[in-house]
Amino acid sequence: MKHTVVDLFSGCGGLSQGFEEAGFEIVSAYDSWLPAVETYRRNFSHHIDLCELGLDTELPAADVIIGGPPCQGFSSAGLRRTGDERNTLISVFSRLVERFRPKAFVFENVEGFLTGQSGHFVFELLEPLISAGYRIHLRKINASNFGVPQHRKRVLVIGGLGWDPTFPKHSHSSLGAPGATLLNGNRLPFSPTLGETFSDLPPAKQKTGSRDDPQLDHTFSSFSAADQERASLLKPGQRMRDLPEELWHESYKRRANRRVSDGTPTERRGGAPSGLRRLRADEPSKAITGGALREFVHPTEDRPLTIRECARLQTFPDTFGFIGTQAEKIQMIGNAVPPRLARLIADSLAIDLANLASTANRGALLSFVPTASTGMSPILKKVTHEVEAKFGFDKFSPQGDLWP
C-alpha cells in the first residue's frame, strides 16, 4: 500500500515529482498561482486546487504533508518586506499540520527563513508543531550535496509525530561550497557539473516571435547590446565586479558596497548584486532563481540560459513541460524544490514509515543546524541562542554523525 501525501503551496510540483518518483501517492495539491497550477495539471494526473490556503482549509487524510510556503517576504533575492502578508503562510502550514496530524511532514524554504524578522518565522513554524508532538530536524542544506548540479542553500525541516525521523544522508560531495570541508570531504562522488548536465542538449536557438516549443523550451532571448558587450568580456566564473567599472550596471554601482552589521545590504538582502555572471562548466551552477535568465551567462556561449537548461539544473525531467510566459516559467522553476532532492527526502522517509515505531509522546527539536560554516552573522547567532533556550536540541555542530 502506498503512503499518501498532500502537497501545500505546491507550485509547479518539484516536491510532488520527487515524492511520486519514490512511490508515494499524491492525493491532493494546493496553490494559488494560476500558471503554476496549470503547469502542475499538465504534468500530474492527480487533483490540484487553485485556492488561497487558510487555517480553515479542509484537507484529505494523508500520511505526509509536504510544502514550501511562498518565501518572497524574506528571500535574499528580493526586497526585505517587514510584515509581508505571505510570511503568515508559514503559520498556515504549521497550523494545518497541527490540525490534521499526519505521520510526518516536510517543509522547505530559503535560508532567509532563519533570520527573517529576527527569527520570528522559525518559532512560527516550530512552536505549534513541537507542542503537537512532532519530533523535528531543522537544518540548512546545500542541494549540491544531494546530487543537484547547483549550489542551492535551503532550509529543510522534517518532522515525525511521536517518532524520530531520519535526516537524509548526503549522496555527493560539493567541494568549493562554503563549509564543504566540514562535511564529507572526498568520501562521496562529486556533484554533477553544469557541463555534464547540459552535455546531451541540442544547440539552443535564438527565440523568434512569441511562440516557443512548449515541450523542450530550449530557446533564448538575446541580451541587450550593453549586456552583450559585458557578457563577451566575462570569463568563466567572473561577474560584474570583474568588469571595468564603467561597464557596471547603475544599480550595481549604487549597491556594491552598501552593507549593514548583520551581513545584509541596506536595500536588499543577499549582499552586493552579482549583475551578470558567467557560469562555469566544470562546477555545479549557482542557484537558479527567478532572475536566472537575466543574470546568468552560458559558460561557453555569449547568451542567456534557456528555460530547459534552468529546468535541468533544477533536475526536472525533459518530459516536464511548463505553461506560461518566459517570466512565469523561470519564476516557477526558480521557486521549485529540485525533484532530485525531493526524491532523496522521500526515499529516506519511505524507509522510516515502513519501520515506524513510536519513541516518545512529546515533541522535540532533535537537531538544529543553521549553517555548515564555522562562523555566523550576529543575527543568526542570536536566533540560534533563542532556539536553544526555547527548545534545546541534541545536535548543533556540523561535525560527526550529522553529516555522514
N, C-alpha and C positions, 0 to 999 in steps of 0.2 A: 504494500500500500504506500502510495506516495505521500510525503509530507506536504502540507498545504501552506501557501504564502499569500499575504495581502501586501501589495506594494503601494505605499503612501508617497505622494509627491513624486510620482514615477518618472516624470519627464518622458523622454523618448524610449526609455526602457533598458538602460545599461545594467541595473541590478537585476531586473526581470530576466534579461538574456542569460546572465551568468547562472542564476538560480534554476532556470529552465534547463540549461545545458547539464546541470548537476542532477537533474531528475526530480526536482521539486515541481509541484503543480501550483501555478499561479491562479488563484480563484477570483481575484479582482485587483484592479489597479485604479488609482485616482490621480488626476492632475487638472489644473485649471487653465493651462495654456494650450489653445487650440492647435497650433502647429505640432506641438509635441504629442498631443492626444491623437491627431491624425496619423502621425508617424508611427506611434505605438500600435494603432489599429492596423496599419499596413503590414506590420511585422509579427504580430501575435494574433492568435485566434481567440484568446480568452477576453473577458469583458474588461473595459476600462470606462470609468465615469468621468465626464467633463464637469467638474464641480469644484467649488471652494470648500476645502475640508474645514470642519469646525468641531468643537467639543461635543456637539450633539449628533455628529455623523454616525449613521448605523453601518457597521462593518460586518461582513460574513465571518463566521468562525474560521480560524486558521491556526496552524501550529506556530507560524512565524510571521511577524510583521517586520517589514523592511522599509527603508526610506531615507531620503535626504532632503529635508525641507529647504526651500529656496534660501540662498545664502548671501544675496547681494547686499543686505544690510550691514554685514561685517566682513565681506570679502576683501582681501588685499588688492584685488584687481579693480575695485570700484570706489566710488565716493564713500566716505565714512559717515553714515547717517545715524545719529543717535535717535532712538525711538522709531526706527523704520518698522512699519507695521508687519513686514514679512518676518521680522525676528520673532514675533509672537507665535509663529508656526512651529518653533521649537517646542513650545508648551503644548500646542495641539498634538504634536507627535507623541510626546511623553504621556499626556493625559489619555490619549486614545489607547496606547499600550497598557497603561494602568487600568483603564476601564474594561478592555476586552481580554487581558491577561493571557496572551499567547505563551507557549512554552519558551519562546525565545524571541529576541528582536535584534535587528542590525540597523545601525544608524551611521551615516557617512556625511561628512561636511568638510568645509575648507578649514585651514589651520587658523584663520582669524576667529573661528568659533571659540577658541580657547581664551582669547584676550578681549573679545568684543564686550563693550561696556564693563570693563574690569572683571571679566569672568562671569557676568550675570547669566549668560546662556548655558554655561557648564552646569550651574546649580539648577537652572530651569529644567534641564534635561534629567539630571541625576536625582534630585530630591524626591520627586513623586515615584520614580521607578525603584529606588532603593527602599523607600517606605513600603512599596507594594510587594517587596520580597525578591526583587531581581538582584542577581549577583553579577557584577559588571566589570568588564575590562574597558578602559578608555586609553587609547594610545594614538600618537601621531605616527603615521607611516609614510614611506615613500613607495609609490606604486611600482617603481622600477625593481624593488626587491621582491615583487610578486610576478615578474615576467612581463610587465608592461613596458614597452620601449619609450619610456617617458619619465623624467624626474617630476613626479607629481606628489607633492606633500599634502596629505589629507588627514583628518581625524576620523578614526574608526572606533565605534563603540558597539560592543557585543554583550548581550545580557541573557542569562538563563533564569527562569522562575523557580527559585529554590534549589538550583544546581549550578555547578561551576562550568561555564563553557570553556572550551579550548580556544586560545587565540591562534589564528592560522600561522603556520610557520613560513618563514621566508623560503622562496624557491630559487632566488637568484641573488647574486652579489652585484652591487651597483657602485663600484669604486668611482670616485670622483664626486659623489654626492656628499653633502655635509654629514659628518658623523658615521660615514660608511666603515671606517676602520674600527669603530667601537662595536660594530655589529657582527659581521661574519667574515670579514677579510676575503681570502681567496678560497674558502671551503666550498663555495657553491658556483655553478656556472654563471657567467656574466649575463646581465640583462641583454635582450636583443637590442641592436643598434637601429638607428633611423635608416641607415643604408640597407641593412638586412630586411627591414620592414617594407621598404619601397622596391626591393630588388626585382620583383616579378610584375610590377605595374607597367602597363604600356606607357609610351610617352604622353605627357599631358598636352592638351591642346588649348590654345587661347580661346576664351569664351567669345562667341559671336551671337548677337541677338539676345532675346530674353529667355530662350528655352535652353535646357540642358538635358543631358542624358539622365533620366530620373533614377536609373539604377547605379551606374558607376560614379557619376558626379565627379569626373576627373578632368575638369577644365578650370582655367584660371582667368581672372580679370587682371589686366596689366596694371602695374604701379603707375602713379602719376610721373610726369617727366622728372620732377625733382627727386622723388623716391627711387626712380630707376637709376639715376646717377649715384645716389647713395648706395643702392644695392650693388652696383657694379664695382664699387670700391671696397666693399666688405669682404674680408677673408673668412673662412670657416671659423666659427666661434666668436667673431667680432660683432660689436653692436655700436650703437650711436656714439658712445663716448670715444670710440676708436677712430672716428672720422674727424677731419678738420672742423674746428668749432664753427666756422662759417656755414657748414652744412647741417648743423644740428637743427632739429625742429624747434620752433619758438617755445613750445610747451616744455621741451626738454631743457632749454636754457633756463627757463623760469624755475624749474623744479629740481634740477640735477643735484643741488647741494643743500636743499631745504629739508632738515630733519628735526625731530624732537627727541627728548631724552629717552623715550621707551623704544626707540628704534624705528619709528614710523615717521613719514614725512607729514608736514602740516596740512597739505591739501588732500593727499590720498595716502592710503596705506600701501605698504609693499616696497618702499624705497624709491630711489630715483628711477624714472621710467627708462626702459631699455630702448624705446623708439624702435627702429628696425634692428633686427638681429639675424645674422646668417647662421643657420643651424649647422651642426657637424654631422657628417655621415657615419663617423666611427664611434658615436656615443648615442645613448638614448636622447630623445628630443627634450627640449624644455617643455613645461606644462602647456597643454593645449587648452586655451580659454576661448571665450567669445571674440577676442581680438586677434586670434592666430592668423587670419587671412590678411590682416593689416600689418602685423608686426614681424612675422617670420619670413625670411628669405630661404628658398630652397638651397640645400648645401652646395650644389654644383651648377645650378642654373639661376640666372638673374630674373627670378619671378617669384610670386607668392606661392604658397602651398595651395593644393586643391582640397575640396571637401573630402574626397575619398582618401587622400593622404592623411588628413587630420583624423578621419574615422579609423584608419588603420592604426595610427599612433594611439588611439583610444581602444584598440583591439576589437572594434566592431567587425563582424564578417562582411565580406564584399556583397553578400546577399541581402544585407540590411540596407534598406532604402530610406531616404529622408524626404519629407514633404515640407515645402515652404520656400521662402526666398533664401538667397545665399546667406543673408544676415541671420535669418531664423535657423537655418540648418547649422551654421557654425556655433550659434548660441546653444542649441540643444546638445550638440556634440561636446562642447566645452563644459556644459553643466553635468554631463553624464558620469556615472561611475563606470570605469573601464570594465567591460564584461569579463575579461580575463581575471581581474582582481575579484569581481563578484563571484566567479566560478570557484576560485580557491577558498573564499569565505564560505560559500555554500557547501563545498566538499567537506570542509572541516566540521561544519555544523551538522551535516548529514550523519557523520560518524558519531558525533555527540548524541544526536537524537535517537540513533539506533541502539545506543548503550545507555540510555537515560537512567540515572539513579539520583534521587533526591539526596542532597548533602546537608541542607540546613533550611530552617524555616524563616530565617531572617535575610534581608537583603544586605549587600555589602559591595564596596568598591574593591575589587580583587587586585587591580593594578591600575596605575595612572602614570603614563609615560608621555609627557607633553613635548619632548624633544629627544633626538638622538645625539645632540651636541653636548659638549661639556659645559657650555655657557648658556645663560638665559638673559633675556631682556628684563628690566626691572618689573614690568607689568606681568610677565609670565611667571617670574619668581614669586610675586605677590599672590597670583592666582593659585599657584602650587601650594603655598603655605596655607592658604584658606581652605583648599580642598582637603589637605592633610588634617587640618584642625577639625573640619566638619565631619569627614567620613573615615579618616585613616585609610591606609591601604597597605597591602602586603609587600608590594614591589614598586620601586621607583626607578632605580638605576637601569640604563640601557645595557648593562653588562649581564653576563651569566645566562640563566635559563630563559630570560625574557626574549632573547634573540638567538634561537637555535640555528 
